[in-house]
């Protein structure tokens, strides 16, 4: 009998729970056929285990990213995710300096920490709240707004656009509408920053030069359609998953206020246990072989990051959330040349957000009158709600 990855129907992706199915696939093979969608009958495969997933992501010669323009190009335009080789290195090099350590340190003091505290100022007096709507869905996107030099009051529209762009392949009308709305919003700002730079990340993008020429408007828009969703939706889901794990493990949560030095381990375990982005795509650029499976040129490959991060051959009891487990590299941000550009900013936001919650919301606990929260989703995972109680006026 052929064992295949059969993705859930797109309309159920938001609430899907794929870990049991992924575990069954891992037990069967490292490389498994994928049930082909109606719109693309090509033979396709998924990678379920850590070693093979890491191999694919690190081998840019045999496994390229040229499938992304096909999948996301109609919505996000020209982005780094669809580039390979020298072209990818050149364009990535335009943005990497904006995330250097000295810049991140200033962002932590001037933007990340103040935004976290401001949001908690509104929550702390109440004694109860819902941390997704009150905190996690607001915090990272407001940081991105500050970094780009955009009005923070526009954060809700950016979050909505991010979600629609990411689900564009399955809801094309919504994806195209979000792309058009972002273009209409940013074009006047791009022109204004070209005329008068303002010292923000948007100014750096429009002023960046590649081979003596500045990026044209479409390339800038492509960067923005990649940066905003990556810096907003994925990080807010990660923070939600971290808080969900802590709230359902009160013994771990209780120790963080007394010992904040444990927080980085919580961040790394969250990235392993429940990465917010559970899969990434590649396409074979030559006839090749992976784990004994022959793959023809042009074969789509789905790397199941969420499955690889729970590979039993690498982690003991991998479904258990355990920040004290021995530290091993994971694929929460991918790896290789396409490793997440904002991984250091995301780690910073997670560390600051968790520390602020632990310090400000004393006696934090799940609301016993509400259903227990769960991390859910297929391609993107996180909790929809985190109803909590705490000591009113704490912090």
C-alpha positions, -999 to 999 in steps of 0.1 A, spaced: 0 0 0 13 35 -9 15 59 20 9 95 9 6 129 25 -30 139 20 -34 176 30 -66 186 47 -91 207 27 -80 243 25 -111 255 43 -101 234 74 -64 244 75 -70 270 102 -81 244 127 -62 213 115 -42 191 138 -16 174 116 9 161 141 -5 126 144 -6 122 106 30 136 103 42 111 129 27 82 109 45 95 78 78 98 96 75 62 108 69 51 72 96 70 53 117 102 52 104 110 17 67 104 10 45 111 -21 20 139 -19 -16 136 -31 -15 159 -61 -39 188 -62 -63 192 -91 -45 223 -104 -10 206 -105 -9 169 -113 29 167 -112 43 139 -90 53 156 -57 69 146 -25 72 157 12 101 153 35 92 142 70 124 137 90 151 161 102 182 149 84 166 149 50 148 182 56 181 198 65 198 183 35 171 197 11 173 232 27 211 233 26 215 219 -10 206 249 -32 221 231 -62 197 202 -63 167 219 -46 158 254 -57 132 280 -47 119 286 -82 86 272 -72 77 303 -51 71 327 -80 46 301 -93 28 298 -60 31 332 -44 42 354 -73 7 365 -83 2 379 -48 36 389 -34 54 398 -66 92 395 -69 106 383 -35 137 368 -20 119 335 -15 118 329 -52 155 337 -59 185 314 -59 222 316 -62 240 349 -69 207 368 -74 195 358 -40 228 367 -24 228 401 -40 192 410 -30 195 395 5 226 416 10 206 447 6 185 439 37 208 420 60 226 452 73 193 465 86 192 436 110 227 438 124 232 434 161 237 471 169 205 479 152 186 452 170 199 464 203 186 499 196 153 485 185 150 466 217 154 497 238 135 522 217 108 501 201 103 465 212 103 469 249 83 501 250 55 486 228 53 455 249 50 476 281 24 499 266 2 470 256 5 455 290 -3 488 306 -38 484 292 -41 448 303 -26 447 338 -53 467 357 -81 444 345 -73 411 362 -85 391 331 -80 392 294 -75 374 262 -39 375 252 -42 369 215 -65 399 209 -50 420 237 -13 413 231 1 388 206 -18 399 175 -8 435 183 28 434 195 50 421 166 30 440 139 33 473 158 71 467 161 72 462 123 53 494 118 77 513 140 108 498 122 94 507 88 83 541 99 46 535 95 17 547 117 12 521 145 -26 527 143 -25 510 109 -13 477 124 -47 460 121 -49 464 83 -13 451 80 -22 420 99 -53 414 77 -33 419 46 -6 396 58 -31 368 64 -47 373 30 -14 373 12 -3 341 29 -35 323 20 -35 337 -15 -28 303 -32 -61 290 -17 -81 322 -17 -68 340 -49 -93 368 -48 -84 378 -12 -47 375 -20 -49 397 -50 -70 423 -31 -44 424 -3 -16 428 -28 -34 457 -45 -42 473 -12 -6 471 0 6 486 -33 -18 515 -31 -8 521 5 29 520 0 34 537 -34 30 572 -20 53 564 9 79 550 -14 79 582 -34 80 603 -3 110 583 11 128 586 -22 124 624 -21 132 627 17 146 597 36 134 595 72 160 572 88 137 541 89 138 507 73 115 518 44 140 546 37 169 521 36 150 499 12 142 527 -13 177 540 -10 194 507 -14 215 502 -46 222 470 -65 250 472 -90 248 510 -90 210 512 -94 183 517 -68 156 491 -65 126 498 -86 91 501 -71 81 465 -78 112 451 -60 106 474 -30 69 462 -29 81 426 -31 104 432 -1 75 447 18 51 419 9 76 395 23 88 414 54 54 425 67 37 391 68 69 374 80 74 400 108 38 401 117 17 370 114 44 344 120 59 360 151 25 367 167 16 330 162 49 320 178 44 342 208 9 328 212 22 292 211 49 301 236 23 316 260 0 287 254 27 262 263 36 281 295 0 285 306 -6 248 302 27 240 320 23 263 351 53 248 368 75 261 340 57 294 339 60 299 376 98 296 374 103 323 348 95 353 369 121 342 394 146 332 368 142 351 335 174 335 323 154 305 313 134 324 288 158 319 258 154 281 263 116 286 262 119 305 230 140 278 213 118 250 225 87 268 212 104 271 178 111 234 178 78 222 193 54 244 174 70 265 146 44 290 133 53 281 97 52 243 94 64 238 58 84 253 30 87 245 -7 115 236 -30 117 222 -65 144 199 -79 167 216 -103 182 183 -116 175 146 -115 185 136 -80 179 111 -52 169 117 -16 167 89 11 166 63 -17 137 81 -36 145 91 -72 133 126 -80 131 139 -115 140 174 -125 111 198 -117 96 178 -88 79 199 -62 91 191 -26 73 201 6 97 202 35 75 196 66 94 217 92 68 209 118 73 172 113 111 174 111 112 193 144 95 163 161 118 136 146 120 108 172 155 99 160 167 134 171 146 143 201 133 121 229 96 124 235 94 152 208 57 160 213 64 171 249 72 208 255 104 207 276 126 238 276 151 218 298 159 193 271 194 193 256 197 221 231 199 210 195 196 230 163 160 229 149 143 241 117 120 266 133 135 293 110 145 269 82 182 267 74 207 273 46 208 304 24 171 310 27 171 309 65 146 334 79 160 369 75 143 382 106 152 353 129 171 375 154 143 401 155 118 373 161 138 358 189 142 393 204 104 399 203 96 365 218 121 370 246 109 405 254 73 396 251 75 365 274 96 384 300 72 414 301 42 391 305 59 372 333 70 404 351 37 423 347 9 398 350 13 383 384 -3 350 393 -10 345 356 -32 315 349 -57 301 324 -93 313 329 -111 283 344 -144 294 329 -131 293 294 -122 263 271 -86 253 273 -65 269 245 -49 248 218 -23 254 191 -39 247 158 -35 250 121 -18 232 92 6 255 73 5 282 100 0 273 136 -9 292 168 -37 295 193 -68 316 183 -75 325 219 -57 327 253 -82 336 280 -64 343 312 -67 356 347 -41 374 369 -39 396 399 -56 429 390 -33 459 389 -2 437 390 29 451 375 
